[in-house]
Each structure stands twice: as C-alpha cells, then as structure tokens.
Amino acid sequence: IEEAEKVLNSGGTIGIFPEGTRNKELKEPLLKFKHGAVVIAQNTGSKIVPFYINGEYKVFRRKLELHFGKPIDVSGMTTDEANDYLRKEVMKLIRK
C-alpha cells in the first residue's frame, strides 16, 4: 500500500484488482471487493477508473477485451460506500 501511494503521489498510475484475485470459479461475475483500492485512492486523493476484463486468461490468447468506466472520486464517501459504489459501476460495465 505504501509503495502504491508513493507512485500515485508522484503522479503515476497503478492497477489494482479490487477482488484481490482472479475469479476462477465464474459462478458469480464478481467476487467480494476488498477495501485496498478505495483506501489507497482516499489516502492519495486519486480517482478510481473502474474496468472490466472480458475473455479467457490464457497465455498467448489475444481475445481479452478491456472495458473502462468514468473516473470515480471517492474522497467524500466512507470506505464501505465507496467500495459498494465501485462494485456497482463495475457491474454496469459487465452488463453492457
């Protein structure tokens, strides 16, 4: 978390999967979100760009699609509110 915050505070960009791991079971479109992405964004004043990856996670496969949403400002929300909002925005991308 400290390293991610250093990168963001110096104007860089990072990528975080809020689920903490890939969804290998695929019974549900999303696993439960952890709070790390939201906490880092709140600590640094950064916005979160929700995204969704569609396709197979296999080596040398080129059938992955990335879908991006609009940046989210989570600074005025509680951690739980921001996490729920982020999850809803990702679900919107999945349903499109």
ABEGO torsion letter per residue (X at the ends): XAAAAAAAAAGBBBBBBAAGBBBAAGABABBBBBAAAAAAAAAAGBBBBBBBBBEBBBBGBAABBBBBBBBBBAAABBAAAAAAAAAAAAAAAAAX
